Amino acid sequence: MTSSNSQARQQQKFKVVLLGEGCVGKSSLVLRYCNNKFNENHEQTVQSSFCSKRLNINNQRVLLEIWDTAGQERYHALAPMYYRESHGAVLVYDVTDMDSFDRVQLWVKELRKVLGKEVVLVIAGNKIDLEKEKCVTEEAALEYAETVSASHHYTSAKLNKGIDELFLDLTKSMLDAAQSNSATSRPNRGINITSTPNETQSEQKRGCCGGK
């Protein structure tokens, strides 16, 4: 086996989808994670946007293909075409908006119907820079996350808090799931992380909706 073929075999590719109501800050989280940028007046996503992120976890090369879906109700019917075959999902809510938290619970039910229990779930309580306006309690958020076997993270794209940790947790869980399905793989919970330059694409973005 050549060295190039060996390296190709080592790379794991995972599809990740972000779901949540419009204006909870999904696009801002992706922009911060993939490009380390934040725009107070980030455009509202129409249909979807896409970016990729390469990681190295203890010599395990990982490519994340991250899909950010539109949260507006009029695009809801299109969502399944983007999250089918996803290995992981990030369910985002705004900590200052109880309705957005309630909607996460509906998204989870829909994901389970389409993808079953194999998909790895992470719930993100976003906009923690608006702590004084917070209305979704930590107790309620953690309790719900536990009932659906999801991890929970607090994030802020504006302050660049919690985002790397969220995607690291998600990636390690997806690696564990992939390795548990392979008789020849050993569990790997590495902690040494390096990133390489990313590739970004977007599809049809319009409007204006600040997300933190």
Secondary structure as UniProt FT lines:
FT   HELIX           3..10
FT   STRAND          12..19
FT   TURN            22..23
FT   HELIX           26..35
FT   TURN            40..41
FT   STRAND          45..57
FT   TURN            58..59
FT   STRAND          60..69
FT   HELIX           73..78
FT   HELIX           79..83
FT   TURN            84..85
FT   STRAND          88..94
FT   TURN            95..96
FT   HELIX           98..115
FT   HELIX           116..118
FT   STRAND          120..126
FT   HELIX           128..133
FT   HELIX           138..147
FT   TURN            148..149
FT   STRAND          151..156
FT   TURN            157..160
FT   HELIX           163..180
FT   TURN            183..184
FT   STRAND          193..205
//
